[in-house]
Amino acid sequence: MRFAHSLEGSMKTNTIIAEIKVYSPKHGDLLGKRNPLEILKSYERSGAAGISYITAKEFKGDFATFRNICKSSELPVLRKDFILEKSEVERTSEAEASAILLISGLLGEKTAEYVDFSLEHGLDTLVEVHSIEDVRIANETNTTMIGINNRNISKLEVDDGSVEITERLAGFVKEGVIKVSESGIRTIEDLKRALKCVDAVLIGTVFMQSGNLEKTVKSFVEAI
């Protein structure tokens, strides 16, 4: 299933990409003793439009788990990592993922090349931005989605982040792509602010920290 198409098809409710996040450099262990596939099923039952999983070692991700999520999910799956090699794009495609994160601040002027390479391998692309310069780079690509990270990924997201980043940058993102606000969304109020500027949001930490995962996700999906 194409990731962008799934997001477009869920616009009757709040479009949430729910992240299975194992570890946070700021908050520590988020998975506990839970099975990631059980969390996946909770997300599916709760109305999430897509799934995200971080394979980066800095976040204690595991590619085998990612592969299992891709094979088990009824929803499209996004791989998040610090992609710097085309072999990792191929690996992502072979795992039957639906989309891949490409960080414009890391790839720089190579971003457009990596976007085209990913699209050729059947992957939608979420090009991540955190500054005006990042947006300029992203706008010059053929990406299907542009994600505004409210946290600073270069510092491994140990800052709290603010939806103000989304509010400041969203207007500079070109038309014709799906705009996503990523990270730093902790409350329904944050969600509402973000969705005034973008089409979808990506949330991980707040969901993973919840004592009642399905109830929390549903509350964000169905918030008016």
N, CA, C and O of each residue as an XYZ file, in Angstrom:
896
protein
N       0.847     -1.195      0.000
C       0.000      0.000      0.000
C       0.885      1.248      0.000
O       1.815      1.351      0.800
N       0.598      2.192     -0.893
C       1.375      3.423     -0.924
C       1.051      4.271      0.302
O      -0.110      4.420      0.684
N       2.087      4.818      0.904
C       1.934      5.543      2.151
C       1.118      6.819      1.942
O       0.167      7.080      2.680
N       1.490      7.608      0.939
C       0.804      8.875      0.705
C      -0.672      8.659      0.417
O      -1.512      9.427      0.887
N      -1.002      7.623     -0.352
C      -2.398      7.335     -0.688
C      -3.198      7.013      0.566
O      -4.353      7.420      0.689
N      -2.588      6.285      1.494
C      -3.268      5.935      2.740
C      -3.579      7.181      3.556
O      -4.654      7.290      4.145
N      -2.637      8.120      3.591
C      -2.864      9.352      4.347
C      -3.984     10.171      3.720
O      -4.815     10.741      4.427
N      -4.002     10.228      2.405
C      -5.052     10.982      1.718
C      -6.423     10.370      1.958
O      -7.434     11.072      1.989
N      -6.444      9.048      2.127
C      -7.718      8.355      2.292
C      -8.288      8.413      3.689
O      -9.398      7.937      3.927
N      -7.531      9.002      4.634
C      -7.982      9.005      6.031
C      -8.406     10.388      6.509
O      -8.500     10.623      7.713
N      -8.660     11.295      5.590
C      -8.896     12.684      5.970
C     -10.205     12.922      6.726
O     -10.433     14.031      7.208
N     -11.084     11.894      6.844
C     -12.329     12.074      7.599
C     -12.062     12.141      9.098
O     -12.865     12.690      9.852
N     -10.941     11.585      9.524
C     -10.510     11.713     10.915
C      -9.146     12.391     10.907
O      -8.591     12.659      9.842
N      -8.607     12.668     12.085
C      -7.270     13.245     12.154
C      -6.261     12.199     11.666
O      -6.258     11.063     12.141
N      -5.422     12.584     10.733
C      -4.505     11.649     10.094
C      -3.250     11.495     10.948
O      -2.406     12.389     11.008
N      -3.148     10.348     11.603
C      -2.063     10.088     12.548
C      -1.160      8.977     12.043
O      -1.629      7.879     11.742
N       0.128      9.256     11.950
C       1.137      8.225     11.745
C       1.642      7.859     13.137
O       2.257      8.678     13.819
N       1.379      6.632     13.547
C       1.734      6.191     14.907
C       3.074      5.465     14.879
O       3.289      4.560     14.072
N       3.958      5.870     15.760
C       5.312      5.333     15.746
C       5.548      4.295     16.847
O       5.225      4.514     18.015
N       6.110      3.177     16.444
C       6.577      2.174     17.403
C       8.009      2.552     17.737
O       8.935      2.274     16.975
N       8.174      3.183     18.879
C       9.467      3.778     19.256
C      10.043      3.005     20.437
O       9.467      2.997     21.525
N      11.167      2.366     20.217
C      11.767      1.491     21.231
C      12.436      2.283     22.339
O      12.346      1.938     23.517
N      13.118      3.367     21.932
C      13.984      4.080     22.882
C      14.070      5.538     22.476
O      14.039      5.870     21.291
N      14.177      6.403     23.470
C      14.373      7.826     23.235
C      15.626      8.285     23.981
O      15.755      8.011     25.174
N      16.552      8.976     23.309
C      17.734      9.490     24.012
C      17.355     10.404     25.181
O      18.124     10.555     26.130
N      16.175     11.006     25.107
C      15.728     11.905     26.175
C      14.991     11.165     27.281
O      15.189     11.451     28.462
N      14.129     10.202     26.898
C      13.247      9.545     27.863
C      13.656      8.117     28.209
O      13.082      7.513     29.116
N      14.630      7.576     27.506
C      15.082      6.218     27.794
C      14.199      5.162     27.153
O      13.592      5.398     26.108
N      14.131      4.004     27.777
C      13.370      2.870     27.237
C      11.893      3.203     27.143
O      11.291      3.667     28.111
N      11.313      2.965     25.978
C       9.887      3.210     25.778
C       9.111      1.923     25.526
O       7.891      1.890     25.680
N       9.814      0.871     25.140
C       9.132     -0.376     24.797
C       8.799     -1.213     26.017
O       7.758     -1.869     26.061
N       9.683     -1.191     27.011
C       9.478     -2.048     28.168
C       9.562     -3.504     27.737
O      10.414     -3.866     26.925
N       8.708     -4.316     28.260
C       8.702     -5.743     27.905
C       7.625     -6.066     26.879
O       7.282     -7.230     26.676
N       7.091     -5.028     26.230
C       6.012     -5.240     25.279
C       6.534     -5.761     23.940
O       7.680     -5.519     23.561
N       5.679     -6.467     23.253
C       5.981     -6.972     21.918
C       5.613     -5.897     20.891
O       4.469     -5.444     20.869
N       6.556     -5.481     20.041
C       6.242     -4.451     19.045
C       5.059     -4.801     18.157
O       4.325     -3.911     17.727
N       4.863     -6.088     17.874
C       3.743     -6.478     17.022
C       2.407     -6.310     17.727
O       1.387     -6.085     17.076
N       2.403     -6.418     19.062
C       1.179     -6.160     19.812
C       0.852     -4.660     19.783
O      -0.312     -4.267     19.700
N       1.892     -3.844     19.854
C       1.686     -2.398     19.749
C       1.155     -2.056     18.365
O       0.258     -1.225     18.224
N       1.710     -2.697     17.352
C       1.230     -2.512     15.981
C      -0.266     -2.763     15.890
O      -0.995     -1.948     15.325
N      -0.733     -3.875     16.435
C      -2.148     -4.212     16.363
C      -3.013     -3.199     17.118
O      -4.131     -2.893     16.704
N      -2.482     -2.684     18.225
C      -3.208     -1.640     18.963
C      -3.347     -0.381     18.114
O      -4.403      0.252     18.099
N      -2.290     -0.027     17.417
C      -2.341      1.139     16.534
C      -3.369      0.932     15.419
O      -4.128      1.843     15.087
N      -3.386     -0.259     14.851
C      -4.331     -0.545     13.775
C      -5.772     -0.438     14.272
O      -6.634      0.117     13.590
N      -6.021     -0.972     15.461
C      -7.386     -0.925     16.020
C      -7.792      0.499     16.397
O      -8.981      0.810     16.465
N      -6.823      1.349     16.637
C      -7.104      2.695     17.145
C      -7.342      3.720     16.049
O      -7.663      4.872     16.341
N      -7.192      3.321     14.797
C      -7.486      4.242     13.698
C      -6.306      4.977     13.118
O      -6.492      5.955     12.394
N      -5.080      4.535     13.416
C      -3.903      5.163     12.817
C      -3.939      4.987     11.303
O      -4.442      3.984     10.797
N      -3.401      5.974     10.584
C      -3.394      5.923      9.122
C      -2.129      5.270      8.580
O      -2.102      4.805      7.441
N      -1.090      5.237      9.397
C       0.174      4.648      8.980
C       1.028      4.339     10.192
O       0.759      4.809     11.298
N       2.070      3.537      9.967
C       2.966      3.118     11.041
C       4.385      3.601     10.733
O       4.820      3.588      9.581
N       5.086      4.019     11.760
C       6.491      4.403     11.635
C       7.319      3.566     12.601
O       6.892      3.270     13.717
N       8.507      3.192     12.151
C       9.434      2.472     13.025
C      10.835      3.003     12.778
O      11.254      3.173     11.633
N      11.558      3.264     13.865
C      12.925      3.789     13.773
C      13.908      2.633     13.839
O      13.970      1.925     14.844
N      14.671      2.440     12.780
C      15.664      1.362     12.772
C      17.041      1.826     13.231
O      17.934      0.998     13.417
N      17.233      3.122     13.418
C      18.550      3.663     13.777
C      19.044      3.096     15.098
O      18.275      2.951     16.048
N      20.334      2.776     15.150
C      20.920      2.206     16.372
C      20.881      3.196     17.520
O      20.829      2.788     18.680
N      20.906      4.510     17.221
C      20.844      5.521     18.272
C      19.514      5.464     19.026
O      19.408      5.939     20.156
N      18.506      4.876     18.385
C      17.194      4.732     19.001
C      16.893      3.256     19.286
O      15.752      2.866     19.534
N      17.963      2.454     19.241
C      17.903      1.016     19.549
C      16.907      0.267     18.659
O      16.229     -0.663     19.096
N      16.843      0.704     17.399
C      15.987      0.026     16.442
C      16.600     -1.275     15.971
O      17.798     -1.507     16.129
N      15.772     -2.114     15.397
C      16.197     -3.435     14.953
C      15.572     -3.716     13.595
O      14.348     -3.693     13.466
N      16.386     -3.980     12.585
C      15.848     -4.133     11.239
C      14.984     -5.388     11.111
O      14.015     -5.396     10.352
N      15.321     -6.431     11.838
C      14.508     -7.646     11.794
C      13.099     -7.366     12.305
O      12.120     -7.869     11.754
N      13.003     -6.558     13.361
C      11.685     -6.170     13.874
C      10.937     -5.343     12.840
O       9.737     -5.522     12.631
N      11.658     -4.441     12.202
C      11.051     -3.617     11.154
C      10.493     -4.486     10.030
O       9.384     -4.252      9.549
N      11.254     -5.471      9.623
C      10.813     -6.368      8.561
C       9.531     -7.109      8.974
O       8.614     -7.278      8.170
N       9.487     -7.543     10.232
C       8.302     -8.243     10.736
C       7.087     -7.327     10.774
O       5.969     -7.752     10.484
N       7.315     -6.063     11.136
C       6.218     -5.096     11.164
C       5.664     -4.897      9.754
O       4.449     -4.857      9.558
N       6.557     -4.772      8.779
C       6.124     -4.586      7.392
C       5.277     -5.766      6.925
O       4.258     -5.577      6.261
N       5.688     -6.958      7.263
C       4.979     -8.157      6.812
C       3.667     -8.370      7.565
O       2.749     -9.017      7.060
N       3.588     -7.816      8.783
C       2.419     -8.067      9.632
C       1.371     -6.968      9.572
O       0.218     -7.191      9.942
N       1.753     -5.791      9.112
C       0.865     -4.638      9.217
C      -0.179     -4.578      8.117
O       0.101     -4.883      6.958
N      -1.395     -4.178      8.497
C      -2.452     -3.894      7.541
C      -2.302     -2.471      7.004
O      -2.965     -2.089      6.039
N      -1.423     -1.692      7.639
C      -1.207     -0.298      7.275
C       0.146     -0.130      6.588
O       1.020     -0.984      6.743
N       0.337      0.951      5.832
C       1.634      1.217      5.229
C       2.654      1.559      6.311
O       2.310      2.170      7.323
N       3.907      1.164      6.095
C       4.955      1.331      7.109
C       6.077      2.222      6.588
O       6.572      2.043      5.475
N       6.460      3.175      7.410
C       7.555      4.105      7.138
C       8.804      3.693      7.903
O       8.739      3.424      9.103
N       9.930      3.643      7.222
C      11.207      3.420      7.912
C      11.874      4.754      8.201
O      12.077      5.567      7.300
N      12.214      4.974      9.472
C      12.973      6.151      9.868
C      14.389      5.730     10.248
O      14.587      4.819     11.052
N      15.356      6.401      9.661
C      16.765      6.142      9.959
C      17.571      7.282      9.353
O      17.022      8.151      8.676
N      18.855      7.272      9.597
C      19.753      8.267      9.017
C      20.289      7.702      7.694
O      21.419      7.218      7.632
N      19.486      7.768      6.660
C      19.822      7.141      5.386
C      20.889      7.947      4.651
O      20.691      9.116      4.320
N      22.024      7.296      4.405
C      23.129      7.944      3.702
C      23.694      7.082      2.580
O      24.618      7.494      1.878
N      23.136      5.879      2.412
C      23.598      4.957      1.373
C      22.386      4.444      0.587
O      21.341      4.142      1.163
N      22.543      4.354     -0.720
C      21.440      3.856     -1.554
C      21.144      2.394     -1.273
O      20.029      1.928     -1.508
N      22.133      1.667     -0.771
C      21.895      0.267     -0.421
C      20.841      0.149      0.669
O      20.132     -0.855      0.738
N      20.728      1.167      1.524
C      19.717      1.155      2.578
C      18.323      1.416      2.006
O      17.325      0.942      2.550
N      18.261      2.157      0.928
C      16.986      2.332      0.226
C      16.541      0.991     -0.350
O      15.382      0.601     -0.210
N      17.466      0.292     -0.996
C      17.158     -1.017     -1.570
C      16.735     -1.999     -0.488
O      15.797     -2.775     -0.673
N      17.426     -1.959      0.629
C      17.106     -2.848      1.753
C      15.700     -2.572      2.281
O      14.962     -3.494      2.627
N      15.345     -1.300      2.335
C      14.014     -0.901      2.800
C      12.936     -1.406      1.856
O      11.894     -1.896      2.292
N      13.190     -1.283      0.574
C      12.244     -1.770     -0.423
C      12.080     -3.286     -0.344
O      10.968     -3.805     -0.439
N      13.183     -3.981     -0.172
C      13.151     -5.445     -0.083
C      12.376     -5.927      1.142
O      11.834     -7.032      1.143
N      12.325     -5.083      2.196
C      11.575     -5.431      3.410
C      10.071     -5.211      3.236
O       9.284     -5.460      4.149
N       9.687     -4.738      2.044
C       8.280     -4.486      1.708
C       7.695     -3.323      2.509
O       6.511     -3.318      2.846
N       8.545     -2.339      2.806
C       8.065     -1.110      3.423
C       7.304     -0.290      2.388
O       7.369     -0.565      1.190
N       6.590      0.710      2.863
C       5.835      1.575      1.967
C       6.517      2.916      1.740
O       6.314      3.558      0.709
N       7.336      3.342      2.721
C       7.946      4.666      2.625
C       9.256      4.709      3.405
O       9.521      3.875      4.271
N      10.059      5.705      3.068
C      11.348      5.880      3.726
C      11.546      7.349      4.069
O      11.148      8.235      3.313
N      12.164      7.595      5.214
C      12.495      8.957      5.643
C      13.840      9.353      5.052
O      14.814      8.607      5.145
N      13.885     10.531      4.445
C      15.125     11.101      3.927
C      15.302     12.474      4.562
O      14.436     13.336      4.417
N      16.393     12.684      5.250
C      16.599     13.916      6.008
C      17.402     14.900      5.165
O      18.574     14.661      4.875
N      16.778     15.999      4.774
C      17.442     16.949      3.877
C      18.669     17.581      4.527
O      19.625     17.936      3.837
N      18.645     17.720      5.844
C      19.786     18.287      6.545
C      21.012     17.395      6.507
O      22.132     17.875      6.682
N      20.816     16.088      6.278
C      21.926     15.140      6.162
C      22.355     14.940      4.707
O      23.545     14.921      4.394
N      21.371     14.792      3.833
C      21.672     14.497      2.433
C      22.000     15.742      1.617
O      22.657     15.650      0.581
N      21.549     16.898      2.076
C      21.843     18.132      1.359
C      21.375     18.078     -0.082
O      20.241     17.687     -0.357
N      22.254     18.471     -1.012
C      21.887     18.529     -2.420
C      21.696     17.150     -3.037
O      21.243     17.052     -4.177
N      22.028     16.087     -2.319
C      21.792     14.727     -2.811
C      20.354     14.270     -2.551
O      19.950     13.196     -2.997
N      19.588     15.087     -1.831
C      18.230     14.684     -1.448
C      17.382     14.333     -2.658
O      16.707     13.304     -2.657
N      17.403     15.166     -3.690
C      16.588     14.916     -4.884
C      16.955     13.589     -5.540
O      16.083     12.848     -5.993
N      18.246     13.300     -5.586
C      18.722     12.042     -6.174
C      18.198     10.847     -5.382
O      17.769      9.849     -5.961
N      18.234     10.955     -4.056
C      17.768      9.858     -3.203
C      16.246      9.709     -3.271
O      15.724      8.596     -3.193
N      15.545     10.818     -3.416
C      14.094     10.746     -3.590
C      13.756      9.961     -4.848
O      12.937      9.042     -4.808
N      14.383     10.318     -5.965
C      14.100      9.636     -7.230
C      14.466      8.160     -7.154
O      13.741      7.311     -7.672
N      15.576      7.855     -6.516
C      16.014      6.465     -6.375
C      14.998      5.673     -5.548
O      14.683      4.527     -5.870
N      14.494      6.288     -4.490
C      13.495      5.622     -3.640
C      12.195      5.390     -4.387
O      11.607      4.312     -4.302
N      11.745      6.401     -5.120
C      10.512      6.267     -5.892
C      10.639      5.156     -6.933
O       9.690      4.411     -7.178
N      11.817      5.055     -7.541
C      12.061      3.992     -8.523
C      11.976      2.609     -7.896
O      11.701      1.621     -8.578
N      12.218      2.547     -6.576
C      12.159      1.276     -5.848
C      10.825      1.076     -5.135
O      10.716      0.254     -4.224
N       9.818      1.828     -5.552
C       8.465      1.624     -5.039
C       8.188      2.202     -3.673
O       7.209      1.828     -3.028
N       9.044      3.120     -3.216
C       8.880      3.717     -1.893
C       8.413      5.161     -2.001
O       8.983      5.942     -2.762
N       7.377      5.520     -1.243
C       7.081      6.931     -1.055
C       8.191      7.529     -0.198
O       8.877      6.818      0.537
N       8.357      8.840     -0.304
C       9.428      9.490      0.446
C       8.871     10.578      1.355
O       8.067     11.409      0.933
N       9.306     10.558      2.594
C       9.020     11.632      3.542
C      10.327     12.386      3.741
O      11.204     11.937      4.479
N      10.453     13.522      3.088
C      11.667     14.328      3.222
C      11.513     15.227      4.445
O      10.594     16.041      4.526
N      12.427     15.060      5.386
C      12.331     15.784      6.662
C      13.087     17.104      6.616
O      14.204     17.190      6.105
N      12.439     18.138      7.171
C      13.045     19.475      7.223
C      12.969     20.028      8.642
O      12.106     19.649      9.434
N      13.895     20.933      8.939
C      13.895     21.585     10.255
C      14.273     23.067     10.146
O      14.336     23.778     11.148
N      14.523     23.518      8.908
C      14.934     24.912      8.692
C      14.466     25.361      7.312
O      14.044     24.548      6.490
N      14.548     26.655      7.075
C      14.176     27.206      5.771
C      15.054     26.617      4.679
O      14.560     26.309      3.595
N      16.327     26.456      4.940
C      17.236     25.876      3.946
C      16.840     24.437      3.635
O      16.876     24.019      2.478
N      16.463     23.682      4.659
C      15.985     22.313      4.440
C      14.743     22.307      3.540
O      14.612     21.465      2.652
N      13.845     23.249      3.781
C      12.625     23.338      2.979
C      12.973     23.628      1.521
O      12.385     23.042      0.611
N      13.921     24.526      1.300
C      14.339     24.840     -0.077
C      14.792     23.583     -0.792
O      14.418     23.347     -1.941
N      15.599     22.774     -0.113
C      16.101     21.535     -0.701
C      14.944     20.579     -0.991
O      14.864     20.000     -2.075
N      14.051     20.419     -0.016
C      12.920     19.492     -0.170
C      11.997     19.900     -1.312
O      11.496     19.051     -2.048
N      11.777     21.197     -1.453
C      10.877     21.700     -2.486
C      11.384     21.431     -3.900
O      10.606     21.437     -4.854
N      12.665     21.199     -4.033
C      13.263     20.969     -5.347
C      13.298     19.489     -5.717
O      13.902     19.114     -6.722
N      12.656     18.651     -4.913
C      12.620     17.210     -5.169
C      11.240     16.780     -5.652
O      10.298     17.573     -5.669
N      11.136     15.526     -6.039
C       9.858     14.944     -6.463
C       9.171     14.192     -5.330
O       8.335     13.324     -5.581
N       9.509     14.512     -4.107
C       8.959     13.787     -2.962
C       7.441     13.872     -2.897
O       6.840     14.858     -3.323
N       6.837     12.826     -2.358
C       5.388     12.787     -2.178
C       4.960     13.435     -0.856
O       3.815     13.863     -0.708
N       5.903     13.504      0.110
C       5.583     14.040      1.435
C       6.765     14.839      1.969
O       7.920     14.496      1.716
N       6.473     15.894      2.699
C       7.513     16.662      3.396
C       7.131     16.715      4.875
O       6.025     17.122      5.229
N       8.061     16.299      5.726
C       7.818     16.279      7.166
C       8.611     17.350      7.876
O       9.817     17.481      7.671
N       7.937     18.112      8.704
C       8.593     19.150      9.507
C       8.856     18.579     10.890
O       7.925     18.307     11.648
N      10.132     18.399     11.213
C      10.484     17.849     12.525
C      10.550     18.991     13.534
O      11.361     19.908     13.404
N       9.693     18.919     14.530
C       9.658     19.967     15.560
C      10.831     19.865     16.529
O      11.091     20.782     17.308
N      11.534     18.735     16.467
C      12.737     18.566     17.281
C      13.960     18.591     16.375
O      13.852     18.447     15.157
N      15.125     18.775     16.990
C      16.374     18.853     16.240
C      17.010     17.475     16.160
O      17.593     17.000     17.135
N      16.900     16.826     14.998
C      17.419     15.468     14.858
C      18.933     15.433     14.957
O      19.500     14.403     15.321
N      19.606     16.549     14.637
C      21.071     16.569     14.724
C      21.541     16.450     16.165
O      22.694     16.104     16.425
N      20.637     16.741     17.106
C      20.927     16.581     18.533
C      20.181     15.384     19.106
O      19.961     15.284     20.313
N      19.791     14.461     18.192
C      19.063     13.236     18.570
C      17.765     13.529     19.314
O      17.322     12.740     20.149
N      17.166     14.668     19.001
C      15.846     15.020     19.522
C      15.786     15.056     21.047
O      14.768     14.689     21.634
N      16.859     15.492     21.691
C      16.818     15.597     23.146
C      16.165     16.915     23.575
O      15.867     17.100     24.755
N      15.941     17.831     22.626
C      15.193     19.046     22.933
C      13.711     18.700     22.991
O      13.283     17.686     22.438
N      12.934     19.537     23.656
C      11.505     19.259     23.808
C      10.751     19.427     22.497
O       9.756     18.743     22.253
N      11.219     20.325     21.666
C      10.526     20.582     20.413
C       9.304     21.442     20.627
O       8.805     21.558     21.746
N       8.817     22.047     19.553
C       7.647     22.910     19.647
C       6.910     22.921     18.313
O       7.531     22.941     17.250
N       5.589     22.908     18.381
C       4.770     22.984     17.175
C       4.995     24.319     16.465
O       4.617     24.476     15.304
N       5.602     25.268     17.153
C       5.929     26.547     16.514
C       6.812     26.350     15.286
O       6.743     27.137     14.341
N       7.640     25.307     15.293
C       8.491     25.021     14.132
C       7.612     24.700     12.922
O       7.854     25.199     11.823
N       6.598     23.869     13.129
C       5.654     23.558     12.055
C       4.924     24.808     11.595
O       4.785     25.051     10.396
N       4.460     25.594     12.548
C       3.720     26.809     12.206
C       4.587     27.783     11.411
O       4.086     28.503     10.547
N       5.864     27.805     11.701
C       6.781     28.741     11.020
C       7.156     28.276      9.621
O       7.307     29.095      8.714
N       7.307     26.969      9.439
C       7.836     26.463      8.166
C       6.781     25.991      7.174
O       7.033     25.981      5.969
N       5.608     25.602      7.656
C       4.618     24.969      6.779
C       4.256     25.820      5.572
O       4.050     25.293      4.478
N       4.177     27.117      5.761
C       3.796     28.012      4.667
C       4.816     28.083      3.547
O       4.496     28.531      2.446
N       6.039     27.647      3.811
C       7.094     27.675      2.798
C       7.166     26.372      2.002
O       7.851     26.301      0.982
N       6.456     25.340      2.473
C       6.461     24.045      1.779
C       5.601     24.147      0.532
O       4.501     24.699      0.571
N       6.101     23.618     -0.570
C       5.403     23.734     -1.848
C       4.049     23.030     -1.820
O       3.806     22.160     -0.983
N       3.184     23.412     -2.731
C       1.889     22.766     -2.883
C       2.074     21.419     -3.584
O       3.082     21.179     -4.249
N       1.072     20.542     -3.419
C       1.092     19.282     -4.140
C       1.753     18.134     -3.409
O       1.847     17.029     -3.944
N       2.214     18.381     -2.183
C       2.765     17.305     -1.359
C       1.958     17.219     -0.073
O       1.283     18.172      0.314
N       2.034     16.070      0.583
C       1.419     15.912      1.890
C       2.372     16.464      2.941
O       3.533     16.061      3.019
N       1.872     17.379      3.738
C       2.686     17.984      4.789
C       2.447     17.241      6.103
O       1.309     16.981      6.493
N       3.547     16.906      6.772
C       3.463     16.148      8.025
C       4.222     16.897      9.112
O       5.334     17.373      8.885
N       3.625     16.999     10.283
C       4.309     17.557     11.450
C       4.798     16.392     12.308
O       4.013     15.532     12.706
N       6.103     16.373     12.588
C       6.712     15.248     13.292
C       7.245     15.669     14.661
O       7.860     16.726     14.803
N       7.006     14.843     15.644
C       7.641     14.949     16.972
C       7.178     16.179     17.752
O       6.686     17.153     17.182
N       7.347     16.104     19.053
C       7.040     17.238     19.922
C       5.555     17.496     20.099
O       5.173     18.513     20.676
N       4.702     16.584     19.608
C       3.254     16.748     19.760
C       2.823     15.926     20.967
O       2.784     14.697     20.918
N       2.506     16.616     22.032
C       2.265     15.943     23.318
C       0.811     15.998     23.772
O       0.368     15.167     24.565
N       0.074     16.980     23.266
C      -1.302     17.183     23.735
C      -2.252     17.328     22.546
O      -1.820     17.502     21.407
N      -3.556     17.254     22.834
C      -4.560     17.478     21.800
C      -4.440     18.905     21.265
O      -4.658     19.148     20.078
N      -4.096     19.835     22.135
C      -3.922     21.222     21.688
C      -2.766     21.331     20.699
O      -2.873     22.035     19.694
N      -1.656     20.633     20.980
C      -0.545     20.592     20.021
C      -1.022     20.032     18.677
O      -0.689     20.551     17.612
N      -1.809     18.960     18.761
C      -2.327     18.317     17.559
C      -3.160     19.295     16.735
O      -2.975     19.406     15.523
N      -4.071     19.999     17.388
C      -4.948     20.924     16.679
C      -4.160     22.058     16.039
O      -4.462     22.478     14.922
N      -3.161     22.546     16.741
C      -2.323     23.610     16.178
C      -1.601     23.117     14.926
O      -1.545     23.812     13.911
N      -1.053     21.914     15.015
C      -0.313     21.367     13.881
C      -1.219     21.164     12.679
O      -0.846     21.500     11.555
N      -2.415     20.613     12.907
C      -3.308     20.273     11.802
C      -3.936     21.499     11.137
O      -4.601     21.372     10.109
N      -3.733     22.668     11.708
C      -4.128     23.892     11.020
C      -3.157     24.219      9.889
O      -3.472     24.991      8.984
N      -1.956     23.608      9.959
C      -0.891     23.928      9.004
C      -0.534     22.767      8.087
O      -0.014     22.977      6.991
N      -0.813     21.531      8.534
C      -0.361     20.348      7.796
C      -1.514     19.362      7.604
O      -2.618     19.559      8.112
N      -1.224     18.298      6.858
C      -2.244     17.297      6.561
C      -2.243     16.122      7.534
O      -3.261     15.453      7.710
N      -1.101     15.875      8.161
C      -0.956     14.693      9.026
C       0.092     14.973     10.090
O       0.887     15.905      9.970
N       0.080     14.152     11.131
C       1.091     14.273     12.180
C       1.693     12.901     12.460
O       1.050     11.870     12.263
N       2.930     12.913     12.921
C       3.611     11.688     13.335
C       3.886     11.787     14.823
O       4.539     12.725     15.281
N       3.383     10.811     15.580
C       3.505     10.838     17.039
C       4.043      9.500     17.519
O       3.585      8.444     17.083
N       5.025      9.552     18.425
C       5.579      8.323     18.973
C       5.652      8.302     20.483
O       5.012      7.472     21.128
N       6.427      9.211     21.054
C       6.738      9.155     22.483
C       5.494      9.178     23.365
O       5.367      8.356     24.272
N       4.587     10.099     23.113
C       3.382     10.217     23.950
C       2.565      8.924     23.911
O       2.035      8.489     24.934
N       2.464      8.318     22.736
C       1.724      7.063     22.632
C       2.442      5.949     23.386
O       1.819      5.190     24.128
N       3.752      5.856     23.192
C       4.517      4.781     23.818
C       4.546      4.905     25.334
O       4.704      3.901     26.029
N       4.398      6.115     25.857
C       4.418      6.338     27.307
C       3.041      6.169     27.941
O       2.915      6.173     29.166
N       2.018      6.022     27.116
C       0.657      5.967     27.638
C       0.388      4.672     28.397
O       0.861      3.600     28.018
N      -0.373      4.793     29.465
C      -0.794      3.615     30.219
C      -1.957      2.894     29.567
O      -2.255      1.747     29.900
N      -2.616      3.576     28.631
C      -3.722      2.974     27.882
C      -3.546      3.379     26.424
O      -4.113      4.369     25.963
N      -2.758      2.602     25.720
C      -2.319      2.965     24.373
C      -3.486      3.217     23.424
O      -3.551      4.269     22.787
N      -4.402      2.264     23.327
C      -5.491      2.407     22.369
C      -6.382      3.602     22.683
O      -6.803      4.318     21.775
N      -6.664      3.816     23.938
C      -7.499      4.961     24.320
C      -6.825      6.269     23.957
O      -7.474      7.193     23.467
N      -5.521      6.351     24.198
C      -4.790      7.584     23.900
C      -4.751      7.855     22.409
O      -5.000      8.979     21.974
N      -4.441      6.832     21.619
C      -4.374      7.013     20.164
C      -5.745      7.428     19.622
O      -5.849      8.356     18.820
N      -6.792      6.733     20.067
C      -8.135      7.074     19.599
C      -8.499      8.517     19.945
O      -9.165      9.196     19.164
N      -8.064      8.980     21.112
C      -8.386     10.335     21.513
C      -7.759     11.368     20.575
O      -8.328     12.436     20.345
N      -6.571     11.036     20.033
C      -5.931     11.933     19.070
C      -6.573     11.789     17.693
O      -6.784     12.788     17.005
N      -6.879     10.582     17.288
C      -7.488     10.345     15.974
C      -8.854     10.993     15.876
O      -9.212     11.542     14.834
N      -9.622     10.931     16.959
C     -11.010     11.388     16.912
C     -11.220     12.797     17.479
O     -12.350     13.283     17.520
N     -10.151     13.449     17.911
C     -10.297     14.790     18.502
C     -10.909     15.768     17.502
O     -10.557     15.778     16.322
N     -11.818     16.574     17.992
C     -12.501     17.579     17.135
C     -11.962     18.963     17.453
O     -12.395     19.947     16.853
